[in-house]
Amino acid sequence: MEAGAVMFPRKQTKQIMVGDVPIGGGAPISVQSMTITKTADVDGTLQQIYSLAGAGADIVRCTCNEPEAAEGLARIVPRSPVPIVADIHHQYLRALEALEAGVHCLRLNPGNIRKPEHIKAVAQEAKNRGVPIRIGVNGGSLDPELYRKYGGRVTPEAMVESALQEIAYFHEVDFDLIKISVKASNVPLMIEAYRQLSEVTDYPLHLGVTEAGPPPAGIVKATAGIATLLAEGIGDTIRYSLTSDPVDEARMGRVLLESFGLRERKNVDLIACPSCGRAEIDVYAVAQEAQDAFADRELPLQVAVMGCVVNGPGEARDADLGIAAGNKRGHLFIKGTNVAVVPEDEMVSTLVEWAEFITEHGTDAALERAKSTRDAARKAADEDRRRNLRELGEDANASEQVVELMRKNR
């Protein structure tokens, strides 16, 4: 799918600005994450913010749970490379202090700040400063009255009602710079809550599965919820809530949006074969080495690591660049065309070198650069392909033998 292509029409929502990042109204879906440092530790928090920005986060949230944290925000905001959201729980005075510190957005949890006069005081001050607020409903901290109203359990209807109550308080002071989330750790509950919310409001929605847990299960849960809604056109900004380095959250969010074609590719899309009986290298190890090598390089290419030269270049012919193993050497190919042969221990470094060249000069220039080696590379690839077929046969996984045995045993 081409970058920018959309599987389903996105629901049109109002647009707000979080710093210089537009949310909603057809703007590109943004990626968010949250620091795990003490906000009072200014240098440590800034270091993490820069790491998150480098990994693809457009917006970063920091906790503001004590006066020292608010003071830290006053020092962090002017030096941050991305807009900062202050995360507020229980104490509305921290929200007022965060606004004074210059944050670009607040996140309020309706389940924790329940006094209408406190909520409206924060909304009024945010309105005066033109700062948006995210209404962050969380299934784990629902207002007890709503919990009782809906039979002593968290339901999509209860979460949506919580958000609408908060909106009503905001409207009393004529405040509408709002975005909303209705997160839950239960994926079906989260999906249904967002669907219902999307039906009754056109404020931009912040998607996430709260407390998704550690990878890989946490990534699967978060992706299941967020991706389902994105495919339905719902959602304006996203966060992966993982029990992991927050940099992983930013990377996963970026990968998901790029995979959907909702953001232009920023980093390498690494594809690799699942390995089979024909593989002549440890595909898993080489793929991991390549992933590590490309991790911090902003090279918007699709790069392939294939275990053999028999099917590799053909299966990955649409990749911008790839390597296929054969006979203790790697066969480099560009758009399915063999262009060079390199020693096995230089495969990854060669991929990086050519990826940087293609990013700077383009595919045609890369093919021209390899003009003198293409014939030899094609000949070497053909030799290794024939050798592999000769030694392993067409059916390297012996699958036809298994099928024949199954038939005999019927």
C-alpha positions as CSV (number, residue, x, y, z in Angstrom):
1,M,0.0,0.0,0.0
2,E,1.3,3.4,-0.9
3,A,2.1,5.8,2.0
4,G,-1.0,7.9,2.7
5,A,-3.4,5.4,1.3
6,V,-6.3,4.7,3.7
7,M,-8.1,1.3,4.0
8,F,-11.3,2.9,5.2
9,P,-12.5,6.5,5.2
10,R,-11.6,8.2,8.5
11,K,-14.3,9.7,10.6
12,Q,-14.0,13.5,10.4
13,T,-13.4,15.0,13.8
14,K,-12.8,18.5,15.1
15,Q,-9.2,19.6,15.1
16,I,-7.2,20.7,18.0
17,M,-3.5,21.7,18.3
18,V,-1.2,20.1,20.9
19,G,1.7,22.5,20.5
20,D,2.4,22.4,16.8
21,V,0.9,19.0,16.3
22,P,-2.6,18.9,14.8
23,I,-5.0,16.2,16.2
24,G,-8.1,15.3,14.3
25,G,-9.7,17.0,11.4
26,G,-7.9,14.8,8.9
27,A,-4.5,15.5,10.3
28,P,-1.9,12.6,10.2
29,I,-2.5,10.2,13.1
30,S,0.1,11.0,15.7
31,V,2.1,8.8,18.0
32,Q,2.3,9.4,21.8
33,S,4.3,7.9,24.6
34,M,5.0,8.7,28.3
35,T,8.2,9.1,30.2
36,I,8.8,6.8,33.2
37,T,11.3,9.1,34.9
38,K,10.6,11.4,37.9
39,T,9.6,14.6,36.2
40,A,11.6,16.5,38.8
41,D,14.7,14.9,37.3
42,V,14.8,17.4,34.5
43,D,17.9,16.1,32.7
44,G,16.8,12.5,32.9
45,T,13.4,13.3,31.7
46,L,14.6,15.4,28.8
47,Q,17.0,12.6,27.8
48,Q,14.1,10.2,27.6
49,I,11.9,12.7,25.7
50,Y,14.7,13.1,23.1
51,S,14.9,9.3,22.8
52,L,11.1,9.0,22.3
53,A,11.1,11.7,19.7
54,G,13.9,9.9,17.9
55,A,11.9,6.7,17.9
56,G,8.9,8.4,16.3
57,A,6.9,10.0,19.2
58,D,5.1,13.2,18.1
59,I,3.9,14.0,21.6
60,V,5.2,13.0,25.0
61,R,3.3,12.9,28.3
62,C,5.0,13.4,31.7
63,T,3.5,12.8,35.1
64,C,2.7,15.9,37.2
65,N,1.9,14.3,40.6
66,E,3.7,16.7,43.0
67,P,4.8,20.3,43.1
68,E,8.4,19.3,42.2
69,A,7.1,17.7,39.1
70,A,5.3,20.9,38.0
71,E,8.6,22.8,38.6
72,G,10.4,20.3,36.5
73,L,7.9,20.8,33.7
74,A,8.6,24.5,33.7
75,R,12.3,23.6,33.0
76,I,11.5,20.8,30.5
77,V,8.9,22.4,28.2
78,P,11.2,25.1,26.7
79,R,13.8,22.4,25.9
80,S,11.6,19.6,24.6
81,P,11.7,18.7,20.9
82,V,8.0,17.7,21.0
83,P,4.9,19.0,22.7
84,I,4.5,18.0,26.3
85,V,1.3,16.7,28.0
86,A,1.0,16.8,31.8
87,D,-0.6,13.8,33.3
88,I,-2.9,14.8,36.2
89,H,-4.4,12.5,38.9
90,H,-6.5,13.4,41.9
91,Q,-5.1,16.9,42.6
92,Y,-6.5,19.6,40.4
93,L,-3.9,22.1,41.7
94,R,-1.2,20.2,39.8
95,A,-3.1,20.9,36.6
96,L,-3.1,24.6,37.3
97,E,0.6,24.5,38.1
98,A,1.3,22.5,34.9
99,L,-0.5,25.1,32.9
100,E,1.6,27.8,34.6
101,A,4.6,25.7,33.6
102,G,3.6,26.0,29.9
103,V,2.6,22.5,29.0
104,H,0.9,22.0,25.6
105,C,-1.9,19.8,26.9
106,L,-3.4,18.3,30.0
107,R,-4.7,14.8,30.6
108,L,-7.4,14.6,33.3
109,N,-9.0,11.3,34.5
110,P,-12.7,11.9,35.4
111,G,-12.5,9.0,37.8
112,N,-10.0,10.8,40.0
113,I,-11.0,14.5,39.9
114,R,-14.7,14.4,40.7
115,K,-15.6,17.8,42.1
116,P,-17.3,19.8,39.3
117,E,-15.9,23.1,40.6
118,H,-12.3,21.7,40.4
119,I,-12.9,20.4,36.8
120,K,-14.4,23.7,35.7
121,A,-11.6,25.7,37.3
122,V,-9.0,23.7,35.3
123,A,-11.0,24.0,32.1
124,Q,-11.4,27.8,32.5
125,E,-7.7,28.3,33.0
126,A,-6.9,26.0,30.0
127,K,-9.4,28.0,28.0
128,N,-7.7,31.3,28.9
129,R,-4.4,29.8,27.7
130,G,-5.7,28.0,24.6
131,V,-4.4,24.7,26.0
132,P,-6.4,21.5,25.1
133,I,-7.4,18.8,27.6
134,R,-7.6,15.1,27.1
135,I,-10.5,13.5,29.0
136,G,-8.8,10.2,29.9
137,V,-11.4,7.7,31.0
138,N,-9.9,4.5,32.3
139,G,-11.8,1.3,32.9
140,G,-9.7,0.7,36.0
141,S,-10.6,3.9,37.7
142,L,-14.2,4.5,36.8
143,D,-16.3,6.8,39.1
144,P,-17.8,4.6,41.8
145,E,-21.3,6.0,41.1
146,L,-21.1,5.0,37.5
147,Y,-19.7,1.6,38.4
148,R,-22.7,1.0,40.7
149,K,-25.2,2.4,38.1
150,Y,-24.1,-0.2,35.5
151,G,-24.4,-3.3,37.8
152,G,-21.0,-3.2,39.6
153,R,-19.0,-3.7,36.5
154,V,-17.2,-1.6,33.8
155,T,-19.2,-1.4,30.6
156,P,-18.7,0.6,27.4
157,E,-21.8,2.6,28.2
158,A,-20.4,3.5,31.6
159,M,-17.1,4.7,30.1
160,V,-18.8,6.7,27.5
161,E,-21.1,8.3,30.1
162,S,-18.1,9.3,32.1
163,A,-16.6,11.1,29.2
164,L,-19.8,12.9,28.4
165,Q,-20.2,14.0,32.0
166,E,-16.8,15.6,31.8
167,I,-17.6,17.3,28.5
168,A,-20.7,18.7,30.0
169,Y,-18.6,20.4,32.8
170,F,-16.3,21.8,30.1
171,H,-19.1,23.2,28.1
172,E,-20.4,25.1,31.2
173,V,-17.3,27.3,30.9
174,D,-17.5,27.2,27.0
175,F,-14.4,25.1,26.7
176,D,-14.1,22.8,23.6
177,L,-10.4,22.1,23.1
178,I,-11.0,18.5,23.9
179,K,-9.8,15.1,22.9
180,I,-11.0,11.9,24.6
181,S,-9.9,8.4,25.4
182,V,-11.9,5.5,26.9
183,K,-9.1,3.0,27.6
184,A,-9.5,-0.5,29.1
185,S,-7.2,-3.5,29.5
186,N,-9.9,-5.7,28.1
187,V,-9.6,-5.4,24.3
188,P,-13.3,-6.1,23.3
189,L,-14.4,-3.7,26.0
190,M,-12.1,-1.0,24.7
191,I,-13.1,-1.5,21.1
192,E,-16.8,-1.2,21.9
193,A,-16.4,1.8,24.1
194,Y,-14.6,3.7,21.3
195,R,-17.2,2.7,18.8
196,Q,-20.0,4.0,20.9
197,L,-18.1,7.2,21.8
198,S,-17.4,7.8,18.1
199,E,-21.1,7.7,17.4
200,V,-22.0,10.4,19.9
201,T,-19.1,12.9,19.6
202,D,-16.9,14.5,17.0
203,Y,-14.1,15.4,19.3
204,P,-10.8,13.7,18.3
205,L,-10.1,10.3,19.9
206,H,-6.9,9.1,21.5
207,L,-6.7,5.3,21.1
208,G,-5.0,2.9,23.5
209,V,-5.3,-0.4,25.4
210,T,-4.3,0.5,28.9
211,E,-2.0,-1.8,30.9
212,A,-1.4,-4.0,27.9
213,G,1.5,-5.6,29.7
214,P,5.0,-6.6,28.6
215,P,6.0,-7.6,25.0
216,P,5.2,-9.7,23.1
217,A,1.7,-10.2,24.5
218,G,1.3,-6.5,25.3
219,I,2.1,-5.6,21.7
220,V,-0.4,-8.1,20.4
221,K,-3.2,-6.8,22.7
222,A,-2.5,-3.1,22.0
223,T,-2.3,-3.8,18.2
224,A,-5.5,-5.8,18.3
225,G,-7.4,-2.9,19.8
226,I,-5.8,0.0,18.1
227,A,-5.6,-1.6,14.6
228,T,-9.3,-2.7,14.7
229,L,-10.4,0.8,15.3
230,L,-8.1,2.4,12.8
231,A,-9.4,0.0,10.2
232,E,-12.8,1.3,10.9
233,G,-11.7,4.9,10.5
234,I,-11.8,5.7,14.2
235,G,-8.9,7.4,16.0
236,D,-6.8,10.5,15.7
237,T,-3.8,9.8,17.9
238,I,-2.5,6.5,19.5
239,R,-0.4,5.2,22.4
240,Y,0.9,1.7,23.0
241,S,0.8,1.2,26.8
242,L,3.6,-1.4,27.3
243,T,5.4,-2.7,30.4
244,S,8.7,-1.9,28.6
245,D,11.1,0.8,27.7
246,P,8.8,3.6,26.4
247,V,10.9,3.9,23.3
248,D,9.3,0.5,22.3
249,E,5.9,2.2,22.6
250,A,6.9,5.0,20.2
251,R,8.5,2.5,17.7
252,M,5.4,0.2,17.8
253,G,3.1,3.1,17.2
254,R,5.1,4.3,14.3
255,V,5.3,0.8,12.8
256,L,1.6,0.3,13.0
257,L,0.7,3.6,11.3
258,E,3.3,2.9,8.6
259,S,1.9,-0.6,8.1
260,F,-1.6,0.9,7.6
261,G,-0.2,3.5,5.2
262,L,-1.4,6.2,7.6
263,R,2.0,7.7,8.0
264,E,4.9,8.0,5.5
265,R,7.6,5.5,6.2
266,K,10.4,6.9,8.4
267,N,12.5,3.9,9.1
268,V,13.4,0.6,7.4
269,D,10.6,-1.9,7.0
270,L,12.6,-5.1,7.5
271,I,11.0,-8.3,6.0
272,A,12.5,-11.7,6.4
273,C,11.6,-15.2,5.4
274,P,10.4,-17.6,8.2
275,S,13.2,-19.9,7.3
276,C,12.9,-23.5,6.0
277,G,14.9,-26.6,5.2
278,R,16.6,-24.7,2.3
279,A,18.0,-21.9,4.5
280,E,21.8,-21.7,4.5
281,I,22.1,-19.2,7.3
282,D,20.5,-18.6,10.7
283,V,17.8,-16.3,9.3
284,Y,16.7,-15.3,12.8
285,A,20.1,-14.2,13.9
286,V,20.9,-12.3,10.7
287,A,17.5,-10.6,10.7
288,Q,18.0,-9.5,14.3
289,E,21.5,-8.2,13.4
290,A,20.0,-6.2,10.5
291,Q,17.2,-4.9,12.7
292,D,19.8,-3.7,15.3
293,A,21.9,-2.1,12.5
294,F,19.0,-0.2,11.0
295,A,17.4,0.8,14.3
296,D,18.5,4.4,14.6
297,R,18.9,5.1,10.9
298,E,16.0,7.0,9.2
299,L,16.1,5.1,5.9
300,P,12.5,4.8,4.5
301,L,13.1,1.6,2.6
302,Q,11.8,-2.0,2.6
303,V,14.8,-4.3,3.2
304,A,14.7,-8.1,2.9
305,V,16.7,-10.8,4.6
306,M,16.2,-14.2,2.8
307,G,17.5,-17.6,3.8
308,C,18.3,-18.9,0.4
309,V,18.9,-17.8,-3.2
310,V,16.4,-20.2,-4.7
311,N,13.3,-18.2,-3.9
312,G,14.6,-15.2,-2.0
313,P,15.0,-12.6,-4.7
314,G,11.8,-13.6,-6.3
315,E,9.7,-13.6,-3.1
316,A,11.1,-10.3,-2.1
317,R,11.3,-8.7,-5.6
318,D,9.3,-5.7,-4.5
319,A,11.7,-4.9,-1.7
320,D,13.9,-1.9,-2.3
321,L,17.0,-3.9,-1.3
322,G,17.7,-7.4,0.0
323,I,20.2,-10.1,0.6
324,A,19.8,-13.9,0.0
325,A,22.3,-16.4,1.4
326,G,23.9,-19.1,-0.6
327,N,27.1,-21.1,-0.4
328,K,28.7,-19.1,2.5
329,R,28.0,-15.8,0.7
330,G,25.3,-13.3,0.3
331,H,23.6,-12.3,-2.9
332,L,22.6,-8.7,-2.9
333,F,19.6,-7.7,-4.9
334,I,17.9,-4.4,-5.7
335,K,14.2,-4.6,-6.7
336,G,14.7,-8.3,-7.5
337,T,17.9,-7.8,-9.6
338,N,21.1,-9.5,-8.4
339,V,23.8,-6.8,-8.3
340,A,26.6,-8.1,-6.1
341,V,28.1,-11.0,-4.1
342,V,29.5,-10.4,-0.6
343,P,31.1,-12.6,2.1
344,E,28.6,-14.0,4.6
345,D,30.0,-12.0,7.5
346,E,29.6,-8.7,5.5
347,M,25.9,-9.2,4.5
348,V,24.4,-6.8,7.1
349,S,27.1,-4.1,6.7
350,T,26.6,-4.3,2.9
351,L,22.8,-3.9,3.3
352,V,23.4,-0.8,5.4
353,E,25.8,0.7,2.9
354,W,23.5,0.2,0.0
355,A,20.4,1.3,1.9
356,E,22.1,4.6,2.7
357,F,23.2,5.0,-1.0
358,I,19.6,4.3,-2.3
359,T,18.1,6.7,0.2
360,E,20.5,9.5,-0.9
361,H,20.7,8.8,-4.7
362,G,17.8,6.6,-5.6
363,T,17.3,3.1,-7.1
364,D,18.3,3.9,-10.6
365,A,21.6,5.3,-9.4
366,A,22.2,2.2,-7.3
367,L,21.5,-0.1,-10.3
368,E,23.9,2.0,-12.4
369,R,26.5,1.8,-9.7
370,A,26.3,-2.0,-9.8
371,K,26.4,-2.2,-13.5
372,S,29.9,-3.7,-13.7
373,T,29.1,-6.4,-11.2
374,R,25.6,-7.4,-12.2
375,D,26.5,-10.0,-14.7
376,A,28.9,-11.8,-12.4
377,A,26.4,-11.5,-9.5
378,R,23.6,-13.0,-11.6
379,K,25.9,-15.9,-12.7
380,A,26.9,-16.6,-9.1
381,A,23.3,-16.6,-8.0
382,D,22.4,-19.0,-10.7
383,E,25.2,-21.3,-9.7
384,D,24.2,-21.3,-6.0
385,R,20.6,-21.8,-6.9
386,R,21.4,-24.9,-9.0
387,R,23.6,-26.2,-6.3
388,N,20.9,-25.8,-3.7
389,L,18.4,-27.5,-5.9
390,R,20.8,-30.3,-6.7
391,E,21.6,-31.0,-3.0
392,L,18.2,-30.4,-1.5
393,G,15.8,-31.0,-4.4
394,E,12.7,-29.0,-5.1
395,D,11.0,-30.1,-1.9
396,A,13.6,-29.0,0.8
397,N,11.1,-29.5,3.6
398,A,10.1,-33.0,2.5
399,S,6.5,-31.9,2.6
400,E,5.4,-34.1,-0.3
401,Q,6.8,-37.2,1.6
402,V,4.6,-36.2,4.6
403,V,1.6,-35.8,2.4
404,E,2.2,-39.2,0.8
405,L,2.5,-40.8,4.3
406,M,-0.7,-39.2,5.4
407,R,-2.5,-40.7,2.4
408,K,-1.1,-44.1,3.1
409,N,-2.3,-44.0,6.7
410,R,-5.9,-43.1,5.8
